[in-house]
Amino acid sequence: MPAREQGTAAKVLKLSNGHEMPAVGLGVWRMDAPAIRGLIHSAIRAGYRHFDCAAKYQNEAEVGDALAEAFEIGLIKREDLFITTKLWNSDHGHVVEACKDSLKKLQLDYLDLYLIHFPVATKHTGIGKTASALGDDGVLDINTTISLETTWHGMEDLVSMGLVRSIGISNYNILLTRDCLAYAKIAVPLGLATIPTKHKARTTEGRSRRPRLIKIRRPSCMIRSAWTWTASRSATSFRRTTGKSKMMSATSKGRLCSRTSSPTKPSG
């Protein structure tokens, strides 16, 4: 059944570069490797068309196997899915190589969306290796020779090369988002500066920081996004220790985009 006919999953956002992005996506963070095939296939059958991956999650290869099988058995066509993954901190100086590595693991010819996972460049530890290198002082080994502007222009090169359709940012604060908008040659069509909606996204006074963050991420060229727990071990642990329900029961993290403000399961 076409994605447009499947309730919530059919809702799409028109990006400034002309591409469309499903408004609700399912993240694969902390999905157990042996369970990924079943989870991905079940999500597709349930109506999900947007999957959020990352090199740091260390399961791109398993996701790639699941997607390849889904295409082979006719469960879904590649053009009907929107696949996101992310550049890790240690690969800021190796954007093209890192993207190609993710494509190889995901068994794809192109990415629908590639994000800068965090606005920090750390010591390179090898393509596909996402361990955080520490300095002699035990502190994260920051690579001060690579600017975020350089990284962004490397992302733009991926679009020119046809490896990526859209690019965006994640975990950027207000000032870094403004900077990116200023030096970007390709307008930030997604501006996916991730806004966490879990309990940690609040100040010590208990006031939410989200409204101010969302406001700055609403120029005409950008789509804002937010993510929240739909199910994870950390989340279920939080529920057990606090007694508070956070709408979780399995093993994944969901990304909710733009006007979506609460976890919603697509109707089949």
CORTAKA-V181561 format. One line per field, one symbol per residue. psi: psi as a letter, one per 20 degrees, with the letter a starting at -180 (. if undefined). A space follows every 10 residues. Layout:
psi: ???
This chain:
psi: pqhijmchhi pqporijiqq pphpqpqjpj ppghigghgg hhgghiipip porqhhikkh ghgggggghh ghjjhqqgij qopqrqprhi jhjlgggggh gggghilqhr qhppqogqlp prppjqpipj qopqahjjqp npoiioqhgg gghhghhhgh ijhphqqaqp kqagghgggg hhipgpqnhh lmopopjahi kqrhijpqig ghghgikkrh iqpqrqqqph prggghgghh hijppklqic krpqppqdip iqpppqq.
